[in-house]
Amino acid sequence: MSERANPLRRWWPLLGAAALGLSAWGGLRVLNRAQRYARGAVQAVAVPLASGLRSAVAASQPGGETALLRQQVALLRLENASLREALEREAPRDGHLVFPDQRLGKLEPCALLFRDPATWFKGFSVDVGSDDAVRDEAGVLNAYGVVGKLVGVGAHSSEVLLLSDPSCRFSARLARTGLQCVVSGDGRHGCLLEYLGGQDDVRVGDLVETGPGSRSFPSGVPVGKVLRLARLEEGLRLQVEVEPAAPLDQLSGLYVWQGEPRP
């Protein structure tokens, strides 16, 4: 057949070469995809296997498992010691709460009955009353120190005015110097010291405790520590903020003091 009868004849070699090229390119794509899948499969198996081997090697190290158990036992012992310390601190010794400057007896245990969110920093109710021989303005405390005082005593329940309420006021003193003052709540989380002058010796960290002349507590019960202070009115007046010793957001292990105030 002549070229005139079949004009495409002269293009056959070029078309054959193109076909071979396309076939080879397609084969390379398939090969690359297969290689990617193979790599992914190897990684999916190799990574967990390597992790497992590392764990097995660590566990097989001499004393490795024993060391881990020793660490866990040490942590459990620390937690146990902490719980024992807290329990011993909250439990009265022979019916007494012992503080650095006071060994307090005549305690009536009480428990939280109700605490209104609307008056959260003002007070709460407890399950003791006049039938339990508690009196109005009797001090409420726990193993850490002052919590507040009774302000409304019923037959079987009473209202407690928290230390943080501004209307909760009583006599106090600085344990380091014996300087006397008055404690009042700041309306938030702590309390303030009143009737201190700019020349009075007060330092951050000073322990504040109940002082003589209070109808609610005997002397020597911890109130808190001086958190910060500032001199006002050209240094004539001292503003002192106190962080309560008793955590006012954890009202457990409460007692009402049934004794009579004395210096």
C-alpha positions in Angstrom: 0.0 0.0 0.0 1.4 3.4 -1.0 1.8 6.3 1.4 -0.9 8.1 -0.6 -3.3 5.2 0.1 -2.5 5.3 3.8 -1.2 8.7 4.9 -0.9 7.7 8.6 1.7 5.0 7.8 4.6 7.4 8.3 3.4 8.3 11.8 3.3 4.7 13.1 6.8 4.7 14.5 6.1 7.9 16.5 2.8 6.6 17.8 4.4 3.3 18.9 7.1 5.2 20.8 4.5 7.4 22.5 2.5 4.3 23.5 5.6 2.7 25.0 6.4 5.9 26.9 2.9 6.2 28.4 3.0 2.5 29.4 6.3 3.0 31.1 5.0 6.2 32.9 1.9 4.4 34.1 4.1 1.6 35.4 6.3 4.0 37.3 3.2 5.6 39.0 2.0 2.2 40.1 5.4 1.3 41.4 5.7 4.6 43.4 2.3 4.1 44.9 3.1 0.5 45.8 6.3 1.7 47.4 4.4 4.3 49.5 1.9 1.7 50.7 4.8 -0.6 51.6 6.5 2.1 53.6 3.3 3.0 55.4 2.7 -0.7 56.3 6.2 -1.1 57.5 5.9 2.0 59.8 2.5 0.9 61.1 4.1 -2.3 62.3 7.6 -1.1 63.2 6.6 1.9 65.4 4.4 0.0 67.9 6.9 -2.9 67.8 9.8 -0.6 68.6 7.8 1.0 71.5 6.9 -2.4 72.8 10.5 -3.5 72.6 11.7 -0.4 74.5 9.1 -1.1 77.3 10.2 -4.8 77.4 13.8 -3.8 77.6 13.1 -1.2 80.3 11.1 -3.8 82.3 13.9 -6.4 81.8 16.6 -4.1 83.2 18.1 -5.3 86.5 16.0 -3.8 89.3 13.9 -1.7 86.9 10.6 -3.1 88.0 11.7 -3.1 91.6 12.6 0.6 91.4 9.2 1.5 90.0 7.5 -0.4 92.8 9.7 1.4 95.4 8.7 4.8 94.0 5.0 3.9 94.2 5.4 2.7 97.8 7.2 5.9 98.7 4.4 8.0 97.3 1.8 5.9 99.2 3.8 6.4 102.4 3.9 10.1 101.9 0.1 10.3 101.3 -0.5 8.1 104.4 1.7 10.3 106.6 -0.1 13.4 105.3 -3.5 11.9 106.1 -2.3 10.8 109.6 -1.0 14.3 110.3 -4.3 15.9 109.3 -6.3 13.5 111.4 -4.1 14.0 114.4 -4.3 17.7 114.0 -8.1 17.8 113.8 -8.7 15.3 116.6 -8.6 16.8 120.1 -6.1 15.4 122.6 -7.9 14.3 125.7 -10.8 16.6 124.8 -8.4 19.6 124.2 -7.2 21.5 121.1 -3.5 22.3 121.6 -2.1 25.5 120.1 1.4 27.0 120.7 0.1 29.4 123.4 -3.1 27.7 124.5 -4.4 24.3 125.5 -8.1 24.6 125.0 -10.8 22.4 126.6 -14.6 22.7 127.2 -15.3 22.1 123.5 -18.6 21.1 122.0 -18.3 19.4 118.6 -20.5 20.7 115.9 -21.1 20.2 112.2 -22.1 22.4 109.3 -25.9 22.4 108.6 -26.3 25.0 105.9 -24.3 27.6 104.0 -26.1 30.0 101.8 -24.2 31.0 98.6 -25.7 34.5 98.9 -24.0 35.0 102.3 -21.0 32.7 101.6 -18.4 35.0 103.4 -20.8 36.0 106.1 -21.7 32.8 107.9 -23.4 29.4 108.1 -25.5 27.2 110.4 -24.3 24.5 112.8 -26.1 21.7 114.6 -25.8 22.8 118.2 -27.9 25.1 120.3 -29.0 26.1 123.8 -29.9 22.5 124.5 -26.1 21.7 124.1 -25.2 24.4 126.6 -23.7 26.8 124.1 -24.2 30.6 124.5 -24.5 33.6 122.2 -21.1 35.0 121.0 -19.3 31.7 121.9 -16.2 31.2 119.8 -16.2 28.7 116.9 -12.9 27.2 116.0 -11.1 24.1 114.6 -7.6 22.7 115.0 -6.1 25.5 112.9 -7.6 28.4 114.9 -10.5 30.9 114.9 -13.4 30.3 112.5 -16.0 32.7 113.8 -18.5 33.1 116.6 -22.1 32.3 117.4 -24.6 35.1 116.8 -28.0 33.4 116.9 -28.5 30.5 119.2 -31.6 28.3 118.9 -32.6 25.2 120.8 -31.0 22.8 118.3 -29.1 24.9 115.9 -27.2 28.2 115.7 -25.9 30.8 113.3 -22.1 31.3 113.0 -20.7 34.7 112.0 -17.5 34.0 110.0 -14.2 35.6 110.8 -14.2 37.2 107.4 -17.4 39.2 108.0 -16.8 42.9 108.9 -19.2 42.6 111.9 -17.1 39.8 113.4 -14.9 41.7 115.8 -12.9 40.7 118.9 -9.8 41.4 120.9 -6.4 40.2 119.5 -2.7 40.6 120.0 0.6 40.0 118.1 2.3 36.9 119.5 5.8 38.3 118.9 5.4 41.6 120.7 2.2 41.3 122.7 0.8 44.4 121.0 -3.0 44.5 121.5 -5.5 45.3 118.7 -8.9 44.4 117.4 -9.7 41.9 114.6 -12.5 42.5 112.1 -13.4 40.8 108.8 -12.5 42.3 105.5 -15.7 41.1 103.8 -13.9 38.8 101.5 -11.5 36.0 102.5 -9.5 37.5 105.4 -9.5 40.0 108.2 -7.9 43.3 109.3 -6.3 44.6 112.4 -7.7 47.8 113.9 -6.3 50.5 116.3 -2.6 50.2 115.2 -0.5 53.3 114.8 2.2 54.0 112.2 5.0 53.5 114.7 3.8 50.1 116.0 6.1 47.2 115.5 4.3 45.0 113.0 5.9 42.7 110.4 4.7 40.6 107.5 4.5 37.0 108.8 3.7 38.0 112.4 1.3 35.5 114.2 -2.0 37.1 115.3 -3.8 35.4 118.1 -6.8 36.1 120.3 -6.1 38.5 123.2 -7.5 39.3 126.6 -10.9 40.9 127.0 -12.8 38.8 124.4 -16.2 37.3 125.2 -15.7 34.7 122.6 -12.2 33.2 123.1 -9.5 32.9 125.7 -6.1 34.4 124.9 -3.7 32.5 122.7 -5.9 30.9 119.9 -4.4 31.5 116.4 -6.2 34.0 114.2 -3.8 34.2 111.3 -0.6 35.7 110.0 0.1 39.2 108.8 -0.1 39.1 105.0 0.6 42.7 104.1 0.7 46.1 105.7 0.6 49.8 104.6 1.1 53.1 106.5 -1.7 55.6 105.8 -2.4 59.2 106.6 1.2 60.2 106.3 2.3 57.3 108.4 0.0 57.9 111.3 -2.2 54.8 110.8 -1.3 51.3 110.0 -3.4 49.1 107.8 -2.8 45.4 108.4 -4.2 42.5 106.4 -4.3 39.1 107.9 -4.6 35.7 106.3 -6.8 33.4 108.5 -5.1 30.4 110.1 -8.3 28.3 109.6 -9.2 27.6 106.0 -12.7 29.3 105.8 -13.6 27.3 102.7 -13.1 23.9 104.4 -15.4 24.0 107.4 -14.8 20.6 109.1 -13.7 19.6 112.6 -15.6 22.5 114.2 -16.0 23.1 117.9 -17.8 25.7 120.0 -15.9 26.8 123.0 -18.1 26.5 126.2 -15.7 28.1 128.6 -15.8 31.5 130.3 -13.4 34.2 128.9 -10.4 35.1 131.1 -7.0 36.8 130.5 
